[in-house]
Amino acid sequence: MGVSGISIWQLLIVLLIVVLIFGTKRIKNIGSDLGGAIKSFRKGLNEAESVESDLSKIGEELNKDPEDSEDESDETKH
């Protein structure tokens, strides 16, 4: 018996029924589509993280102390 009370033989029978219903070609297509979707999802997450880090850097630059920039502009005037 497995962890959830389902034996390996029961899982094999279910797998055999799924193969008989859908066929190996369709199962292969479903697997490749699922793999492509996961790959695209991970790529989207990585792009979102890079955009977020870029925006936070820009936000930090915009939120710098205005007194610091005034001191620099006063020095350039003299």
Sequence and secondary structure as in RCSB ss.txt:
>XXXX:A:sequence
MGVSGISIWQLLIVLLIVVLIFGTKRIKNIGSDLGGAIKSFRKGLNEAESVESDLSKIGEELNKDPEDSEDESDE
TKH
>XXXX:A:secstr
  TTS  HHHHHHHHHHHHHHH HHHHHHHHHHHHHHHHHHHHHHHHHHHHHHHHHHHHHHHTS HHHHHHHHHH
HH 
